[in-house]
Amino acid sequence: MLSTEQKLLCAVAHLGWIVGLPILAPLVIMLLAGDRFVKDQAKEALVFQIGIIILGAVFAILSIFLIGIPLLIALGIGALIFPVMAVIKVCDGVDYSYPITGTFARQKL
C-alpha cells in the first residue's frame, strides 16, 4: 500500500509538464526520493518526457513537409493521455510503465 506522500510525488513526476517543468520535476524527485517505487516512477516519467521533447522537435522539422502536422497532433494527444493514465494507475498502487519508453527506462545502465 502506497502512502499519500508517495502517490503525490509520483503524480508530480508524471504531470510535471503541466506546470511547465517537463524534465526538472521528475529529475528532482528521482534524485531526492528515498523510496524505490517513487524513484522508478520518476525515472519512467523523465524518460517519457525526454522522448516527447525529442519527438516533438523531429515532428516540428517534418511539418515543413506537411507530414509532421498529423504526427504532432498525435504526439500531443499521447502526451496528454499517457501521463494521466500513469497517475491513475499509480494511485491504485500499480507500478506503471509507459508503453513505448517503459522497457528503455527499466534497463539498468
C-alpha positions as CSV (number, residue, x, y, z in Angstrom):
1,M,0.0,0.0,0.0
2,L,1.4,3.4,-1.0
3,S,1.3,6.4,1.3
4,T,-0.3,9.6,0.3
5,E,3.2,11.2,0.0
6,Q,4.4,8.5,-2.4
7,K,1.3,8.9,-4.6
8,L,1.7,12.7,-4.6
9,L,5.4,12.5,-5.6
10,C,4.6,10.1,-8.4
11,A,1.8,12.3,-9.6
12,V,4.0,15.4,-9.6
13,A,6.7,13.5,-11.5
14,H,4.2,12.3,-14.2
15,L,2.3,15.6,-14.5
16,G,5.3,17.9,-14.1
17,W,4.9,19.1,-17.7
18,I,1.6,20.8,-16.8
19,V,3.2,23.3,-14.5
20,G,6.0,24.0,-17.1
21,L,8.7,21.7,-15.6
22,P,8.8,18.8,-18.1
23,I,12.2,17.5,-17.2
24,L,13.0,19.3,-13.9
25,A,10.1,17.9,-11.8
26,P,10.8,14.1,-12.4
27,L,14.6,14.7,-12.2
28,V,14.4,16.4,-8.8
29,I,12.0,13.7,-7.5
30,M,14.2,10.9,-8.8
31,L,17.3,12.4,-7.2
32,L,15.8,13.3,-3.8
33,A,13.2,10.5,-3.2
34,G,14.1,7.9,-0.7
35,D,11.6,5.3,-1.8
36,R,12.5,2.9,-4.7
37,F,8.9,2.9,-6.1
38,V,8.9,6.7,-6.4
39,K,12.4,6.7,-8.0
40,D,11.3,4.2,-10.6
41,Q,8.1,6.2,-11.4
42,A,10.1,9.4,-11.7
43,K,12.6,7.7,-14.0
44,E,9.7,6.5,-16.1
45,A,8.3,10.0,-16.3
46,L,11.7,11.5,-17.1
47,V,12.4,9.2,-20.0
48,F,8.9,9.6,-21.4
49,Q,9.1,13.4,-21.2
50,I,12.6,13.5,-22.8
51,G,11.2,11.3,-25.6
52,I,8.2,13.6,-26.1
53,I,10.5,16.6,-26.4
54,I,12.8,14.8,-28.9
55,L,9.9,13.6,-31.0
56,G,8.3,17.0,-30.9
57,A,11.4,18.6,-32.3
58,V,11.7,15.9,-35.1
59,F,8.0,16.2,-35.9
60,A,8.2,20.0,-36.0
61,I,11.0,19.8,-38.6
62,L,8.9,17.3,-40.5
63,S,6.0,19.7,-40.5
64,I,7.8,21.6,-43.2
65,F,6.9,18.7,-45.5
66,L,3.4,18.6,-44.0
67,I,3.8,15.1,-42.7
68,G,4.8,16.3,-39.3
69,I,1.5,18.1,-38.6
70,P,-0.6,15.0,-38.0
71,L,2.3,13.4,-36.2
72,L,2.5,16.5,-33.9
73,I,-1.2,16.2,-33.2
74,A,-1.0,12.5,-32.4
75,L,2.1,13.3,-30.2
76,G,0.2,16.0,-28.3
77,I,-2.8,13.7,-27.7
78,G,-0.4,10.9,-26.4
79,A,1.4,13.4,-24.2
80,L,-1.9,14.3,-22.6
81,I,-3.4,10.8,-22.2
82,F,-0.4,8.6,-21.1
83,P,0.7,10.7,-18.0
84,V,-2.9,10.9,-16.8
85,M,-3.2,7.1,-17.2
86,A,0.1,6.8,-15.3
87,V,-1.2,8.9,-12.3
88,I,-4.5,6.9,-12.2
89,K,-2.5,3.6,-12.2
90,V,0.0,4.8,-9.6
91,C,-2.8,6.0,-7.3
92,D,-4.2,2.4,-7.5
93,G,-0.8,1.1,-6.4
94,V,0.2,-0.3,-9.8
95,D,3.8,0.0,-11.0
96,Y,3.1,1.8,-14.3
97,S,5.3,1.6,-17.3
98,Y,4.8,3.7,-20.4
99,P,4.0,1.6,-23.5
100,I,6.9,2.9,-25.7
101,T,9.6,4.1,-23.3
102,G,9.0,1.7,-20.4
103,T,11.4,-1.0,-21.5
104,F,14.2,1.5,-22.0
105,A,13.5,3.2,-18.7
106,R,13.6,-0.1,-16.8
107,Q,17.1,-1.1,-18.0
108,K,19.9,-0.8,-15.6
109,L,22.6,1.4,-17.1
